[in-house]
């Protein structure tokens, strides 16, 4: 019996050691204590989105300074008119160029939406009388990891200035395991990645809560390590096997 207990003890010890190798392996973007985070400049929070390669855009052209958009308010017949904007979209290529109807290839890379609209108004004015342009970028999105360690949300940026706190709210808020004092904002700036560490656990963090996110950002709420439950979950099948082994051993021992 003592030898059996020793064997069981060794098995349990090895099982715990093997199970510990899988604990919190779903955690991402780990940083050590010496990691140098970038400084978040709140004053730059009004930075507008600029059109980038591989963006998908829609372009709607109206003549006479967009008079057609307002015509349905003039007469009863016009009020019943439904103005539809064609659901066509165009892709900006790797050079920042997009091939548009009538005016052909245009380079919009680096322009804000307002700048691109004004630029296209000038281009289309050659063919149209006082053109009015509506341009939208339809593939702007961010990824939010709310802190569960295994869940994420892809949030489309419908509005121009979606704040950090709004993005987290759209993802369902900070998870029960999420550490609100360690929110990592990962952003591509030029050809490098910048990582900002934001503390939203105190009221002082409100100055960062309204910081606008940008397309391509990753908002990662660092999960709190859940060591106890993960060990129990990993060891549960092993305990079941050991319990069955002990039961079989006891039954055979009693039959002798």
C-alpha positions in Angstrom: 0.0 0.0 0.0 2.8 2.4 0.8 4.5 1.7 -2.5 1.2 2.5 -4.2 0.9 5.8 -2.3 4.4 6.7 -3.4 3.6 6.0 -7.0 0.5 8.1 -6.7 2.4 10.9 -5.1 5.0 10.9 -7.9 2.3 10.8 -10.5 0.5 13.8 -8.9 3.7 15.7 -8.6 4.5 15.2 -12.3 1.0 16.0 -13.3 1.1 19.3 -11.4 4.5 20.1 -13.1 3.1 19.3 -16.5 -0.1 21.2 -15.9 1.8 24.3 -14.8 3.4 24.5 -18.3 0.0 25.3 -19.8 -1.2 27.9 -17.3 -2.1 31.3 -18.8 -0.7 30.4 -22.2 -3.6 32.3 -23.8 -2.2 35.6 -22.5 -0.8 37.9 -25.3 1.4 41.0 -25.6 3.4 40.3 -22.4 5.9 42.9 -21.3 8.6 42.7 -18.7 9.1 45.3 -15.9 11.9 47.0 -17.9 9.8 47.5 -21.0 9.8 51.1 -22.2 6.3 52.2 -23.0 5.7 55.1 -25.3 4.3 58.3 -23.9 0.7 59.0 -24.8 0.3 62.7 -25.9 -3.2 63.8 -25.0 -2.7 67.0 -26.9 -2.5 65.0 -30.2 -5.9 63.4 -29.6 -7.5 65.4 -32.4 -5.4 63.8 -35.1 -7.7 63.0 -38.0 -7.6 59.7 -39.9 -5.6 59.7 -43.1 -6.4 57.5 -46.1 -3.9 54.7 -46.3 -3.1 51.9 -48.8 -5.5 49.0 -48.9 -8.4 51.2 -47.6 -11.8 50.7 -49.2 -13.7 54.0 -49.9 -17.0 55.0 -51.3 -17.2 58.2 -53.4 -20.6 59.9 -54.2 -20.6 62.9 -56.6 -23.5 65.4 -56.7 -23.7 68.5 -58.9 -24.7 72.0 -58.1 -23.1 72.0 -54.6 -25.2 68.9 -53.6 -28.5 70.5 -54.6 -30.1 67.1 -55.2 -29.6 66.2 -51.6 -31.9 69.1 -50.6 -34.5 68.9 -53.3 -36.8 66.6 -51.4 -37.6 69.5 -49.1 -39.0 71.8 -51.8 -42.3 70.3 -53.0 -44.6 67.5 -51.9 -43.6 65.6 -55.0 -39.9 66.0 -54.2 -40.4 65.0 -50.6 -41.5 61.5 -51.7 -38.3 61.1 -53.6 -35.8 58.8 -52.0 -32.2 59.7 -52.8 -30.0 56.6 -52.9 -26.2 56.6 -52.9 -24.8 53.6 -54.9 -23.1 51.1 -52.8 -19.9 51.0 -54.9 -16.5 50.9 -53.2 -13.0 51.4 -54.5 -9.7 50.0 -53.1 -6.7 52.2 -52.5 -3.7 50.3 -53.8 -0.3 49.9 -52.2 0.9 53.1 -53.9 -2.0 55.1 -52.3 -3.8 55.4 -55.7 -7.4 54.7 -56.5 -9.1 54.3 -59.9 -12.3 56.4 -59.9 -14.9 56.8 -62.6 -14.4 59.5 -65.2 -11.3 61.1 -63.5 -9.2 57.9 -63.5 -6.3 57.2 -61.1 -5.9 59.6 -58.2 -3.5 59.5 -55.3 -5.3 60.0 -52.0 -2.8 58.5 -49.6 -2.1 60.6 -46.6 -5.1 62.9 -47.0 -7.8 63.3 -44.4 -11.3 62.7 -45.5 -12.0 66.4 -45.7 -8.9 67.0 -47.8 -9.7 64.2 -50.1 -13.3 65.5 -50.6 -12.0 69.0 -51.5 -9.3 67.5 -53.8 -11.9 65.4 -55.7 -14.2 68.4 -55.9 -11.5 70.3 -57.8 -10.8 67.2 -60.0 -14.5 66.6 -60.9 -15.2 70.3 -61.5 -13.7 69.9 -65.0 -16.6 67.6 -65.9 -19.4 68.7 -63.5 -20.9 72.0 -62.4 -20.0 72.7 -58.8 -19.5 69.1 -57.7 -20.2 68.1 -54.1 -18.3 65.0 -52.9 -19.2 62.6 -50.1 -16.3 60.2 -49.3 -16.3 57.5 -46.7 -13.7 55.0 -45.6 -15.6 51.8 -45.0 -13.0 49.4 -43.6 -11.8 51.4 -40.6 -11.7 49.1 -37.6 -9.9 48.3 -34.4 -9.4 45.1 -32.3 -10.3 45.1 -28.6 -9.3 42.4 -26.2 -11.5 43.1 -23.1 -9.4 41.1 -20.6 -10.8 37.6 -20.6 -7.6 36.1 -22.1 -9.5 34.3 -24.9 -12.1 36.8 -26.4 -11.8 39.7 -28.7 -14.0 42.0 -30.7 -13.4 43.7 -34.1 -15.0 47.2 -33.8 -15.9 49.1 -37.0 -15.1 52.8 -36.6 -18.3 54.2 -37.9 -17.7 57.7 -36.3 -14.6 59.8 -36.9 -13.7 60.2 -33.2 -14.3 56.9 -31.4 -12.7 57.3 -27.9 -10.8 54.6 -26.1 -13.5 54.2 -23.4 -16.2 54.0 -26.2 -14.2 51.3 -27.9 -14.0 49.3 -24.7 -17.7 49.8 -24.1 -18.5 48.6 -27.6 -16.6 45.4 -26.8 -18.7 44.8 -23.8 -16.6 46.6 -21.2 -13.7 45.3 -19.1 -14.0 41.6 -18.4 -14.1 40.2 -14.9 -10.5 39.1 -15.3 -9.4 42.3 -16.9 -7.0 44.6 -15.2 -8.2 48.1 -15.8 -4.9 49.6 -14.5 -3.0 47.9 -17.4 -4.7 48.8 -20.7 -2.3 48.6 -23.6 -2.9 50.6 -26.8 -0.8 49.3 -29.7 -0.6 51.5 -32.7 1.3 51.5 -36.0 3.1 54.8 -36.5 5.0 54.8 -39.8 6.9 51.5 -40.0 7.1 50.9 -36.2 4.8 49.8 -33.4 4.2 52.1 -30.5 2.8 50.7 -27.2 1.1 52.9 -24.7 0.2 51.8 -21.1 -3.0 53.4 -19.8 -4.4 53.2 -16.3 -8.2 53.4 -16.3 -8.7 52.0 -12.8 -8.8 55.5 -11.1 -10.7 58.7 -11.9 -7.4 60.3 -12.9 -7.4 58.0 -16.0 -10.4 59.9 -17.4 -7.9 62.2 -19.3 -6.9 59.1 -21.4 -10.4 57.6 -21.6 -11.5 60.1 -24.3 -8.3 59.6 -26.4 -9.5 58.8 -29.9 -8.5 55.4 -31.3 -7.3 55.1 -34.9 -7.9 52.5 -37.6 -5.7 49.5 -37.0 -5.2 50.1 -33.3 -5.2 47.1 -30.8 -6.7 47.8 -27.4 -5.5 45.1 -25.0 -6.8 45.0 -21.5 -4.3 42.8 -19.7 -6.0 39.8 -18.0 -5.3 39.0 -14.4 -3.6 35.6 -14.1 -6.1 32.9 -13.1 -3.6 30.3 -11.8 -5.8 28.4 -9.3 -8.7 27.7 -11.7 -6.4 26.8 -14.6 -4.5 24.3 -12.4 -7.7 22.7 -11.3 -9.1 22.6 -14.8 -5.8 21.0 -16.1 -5.6 18.5 -13.3 -9.3 17.5 -13.3 -8.9 14.7 -15.9 -5.8 13.5 -14.1 -7.6 13.3 -10.8 -10.4 11.4 -12.4 -8.0 8.8 -13.8 -6.2 8.5 -10.4 -9.6 8.1 -8.6 -10.5 5.3 -11.0 -7.1 3.7 -10.6 -7.4 3.8 -6.8 -10.9 2.3 -7.0 -9.8 -0.5 -9.2 -6.8 -1.2 -6.9 -9.0 -1.3 -3.8 -11.5 -3.6 -5.4 -8.8 -6.1 -6.5 -7.1 -5.9 -3.1 -10.3 -6.8 -1.3 -10.9 -9.7 -3.5 -7.6 -11.4 -2.5 
